[in-house]
């Protein structure tokens, strides 16, 4: 019985729970809000583990399907239609895990409007899981747009001095792209007579229409990833967001754009994806190389990590779109599955690593109220436990073998070699640039001479901070040493996606 409503529980329990958390207090510092938010987020994490346990490996079929009539738009019937496959399941589990971390991380830090803060993240959790579960385009769009609201509130209420500017820029960029996605979804719905995303996968569409649909999707998903050159909202949002907002933004929200390419762009418009693959590869490599150089010159730790995220997400889109170059070079699609699987592993790994690095900055900011690299130095002398975690996460961000940061990048680079040597060469520069900007930051902040008396007075991490950083360290090392559980879950679904992509969906004469 639980299986029939497991996805609905994952979506609506945090949303209803968020409403209950809101009811625990107004402007006050509410301990009840913290406890209730933690209990609800832990229940969602347990349910996500149960989802993984009950998930059947070796099939690309959607599982835990829920299908109920929702509303009519003229002759079109929209459905409350949910399901998961091997692509969406890891992202649902990542969302549940990161939400627990964010609640614990904000436990003592947020002293103002605690109930509203905790509730916003529970709302976000339910809505983001809804995006990963939705198999109806109308339902997908509702979840996609609704999740902007709690993030807008988090940055606007608990952000920095320029939070209003950052929130408006974040909202305008993401909403602007989403409008074009809505037009594309409505066109597809009227074209096939349904909002069913799986039916859209099977639809025959002319080349001109495919190109316009792909561009519309690109405008929405590229902003969310974000890809160069529509990335400029991200550093501003990260700098002004509170630590929890930065963690969710980097660990989960950026993955929504990449997920959109997998669920919509590639299977619905494979011919347009093939035609424009060169452009997508170029944009991905610019993100990897150019943004890596931009990260090198940053003086604000949050900005450096934000640009690092853009560079690492370039690997994700590169892994998605090199499959046609692999076919052109080898005469077959061997290596295509590895490229997409490597990109998904990179998505999950980046969720852990970027979240951990923003939390490390948050730990120092709570003590020093500064994010500037020049204000630190010699932190290892006063915070040795914290320094150990910071160095581990920095090494993972640089792609050190044995950490999760290595696995996805290695798979994408290996696939790139099958496509084109220069693709692989340029992609591999991230191993140098990533080590450059990450280790340079670590050298200046963690090691070296103590910058000032404030650093000399720092206290090491407490048990709460040790706990959430320790959990993230375990995940980074576990997936770095043994990624098989993640790869086994996605293998059948990714293979099925490649089958969709390699077959033309042009209508006769299209």
Residue, then its C-alpha position, 0 to 999 in steps of 0.5 A: x500500500x505504501x508503495x502506491x503513494x511513496x512518491x506523493x509522501x516524498x513530495x507532500x509530507x515536507x510541504x505539509x510539514x513546512x506549514x506545521x513548522x510555520x505555525x510554531x512561531x512568528x518572529x521568535x527564535x523557535x526551538x520547536x521549529x528546529x525539532x519539527x523540521x529535523x524530524x520531518x526531514x529525517x522521515x523524508x530521508x528514510x522514505x528515500x532510502x526505502x524508495x532505493x531499497x524497493x527500486x528494481x534494478x535492470x529495468x528502464x520502466x518508470x516505477x512507483x507510478x501514480x496517475x490521477x486526473x488533475x484538470x482540463x485545458x480545452x481538449x487536453x487533460x492534465x494528470x497528477x502523474x508521478x514515477x521514478x527511474x534510475x536517473x531521477x532516483x539518485x537526485x531524489x535521495x540527494x535532495x533528501x540528504x542535503x535537506x537534513x544537512x541544511x536543517x542541522x547546519x542552521x540549528x544555532x546560526x539562524x536566530x531570527x524567524x527560525x520557523x520561516x527559515x526551516x519551513x522554506x527549506x521543507x517547501x523547497x525539498x518537496x517541490x524539488x522532489x516533485x520536479x524529479x518525479x513529475x511525468x506530466x509536463x503541466x505538473x512538472x512546470x508547476x513544481x519547476x516554477x513554485x520552487x523559485x518562491x521559497x529560494x527567493x524568500x530565503x535569499x531575500x530575508x536572510x541574505x547579505x547586504x545586496x540581497x534584494x539585487x541578488x534575489x531579483x536577478x535570480x528570479x528574472x533570469x530563471x523565470x525568463x528562461x522558464x517562459x520559453x519552456x512553457x511555450x515549448x511544452x504547450x506546443x508539444x502538448x497540443x501536437x501530441x494531444x497530451x501533457x504526458x512526458x513519456x508520450x512526448x518522448x515517442x512523438x515524431x516532430x519535424x526538424x524545424x519544430x525540433x530546433x525551436x523546441x530545443x532552443x526553448x528548452x535550452x533557454x530554461x535549462x542553461x540558465x538553471x545549470x547555469x551554462x556560460x554566458x547566462x551564468x552571471x546570476x549565480x555568483x551574486x545569488x551565492x554571495x548574498x544567500x545564507x549558508x543553507x541557501x547556497x548549499x541547496x542552490x549548488x547541491x540541488x537546484x543547479x542539477x534541475x537544469x541538467x535533469x531537464x536536458x535528460x528528461x526533455x531536450x535529448x529524448x524529445x528533440x534528438x535530431x536538433x540535439x545532434x545538429x546543435x551538439x557542437x554548440x553545446x560542447x563548445x559552451x560546455x568547454x568554455x565553462x570548464x576552461x574559461x570559468x576555471x580561470x575566472x575562479x582563479x582570481x576571486x578574492x571572495x571564497x563564496x564567489x570562488x566556489x560559485x565559479x567552481x560550480x559553473x566549471x564543474x557543471x560544464x562537465x555534466x553538459x559535456x557528458x550529455x552532448x558528446x555522444x554524437x561525436x563518439x558515433x562520428x569518430x567510432x562509427x557506433x555509440x560505444x562510450x555514450x552510456x559512460x559519458x552520460x553516466x559520468x555526467x550524472x555521477x558528477x551531478x551527485x558528487x558535486x552536490x556533496x562537495x559543493x555543499x560541503x565547501x559552502x558549509x565550510x565557508x559558513x563555519x568560518x563566516x559564523x566566527x569571523x563574519x568575513x568571506x574574504x580570503x585575505x582576512x584568513x591565514x593559519x586557520x589550521x593552528x586554531x581549528x585543526x579538525x575543521x582544517x582536516x575537513x576543509x582540505x579533504x573537500x578541497x581535494x575532492x573538488x580538485x578531483x583527487x582519486x579516491x574521492x567522488x570528485x574524481x569518478x564522474x570527471x574521469x568517466x566524462x574525460x574517458x568518453x571525450x577521448x572516444x569522441x575527440x582528443x581535443x575535447x578530452x584535452x580541454x576538459x582535462x584542464x579542469x584537473x589543473x585549474x581546479x587544483x590551482x584555484x582550490x589549493x591556492x584558496x586552501x593555502x591562503x586560508x588554512x595554512x600560512x601565517x596567522x593573518x590577524x588576532x581574530x584568526x588566533x582567537x578562533x575556536x574549532x568546530x563543535x559537535x554539531x558542525x563535526x557531525x554534518x561535515x563528517x556525514x558529507x565526508x563519508x559520502x564523498x569518500x564512499x562514492x569515490x571508493x565504491x560508486x557501483x551502487x549509484x552506477x547500477x541504479x542508473x545503468x538501465x535508464x541511461x541505456x534506454x535514454x541513449x536508445x531514444x537519442x540515437x533514433x531519429x524522430x523526424x516526421x516524413x518530410x520533416 
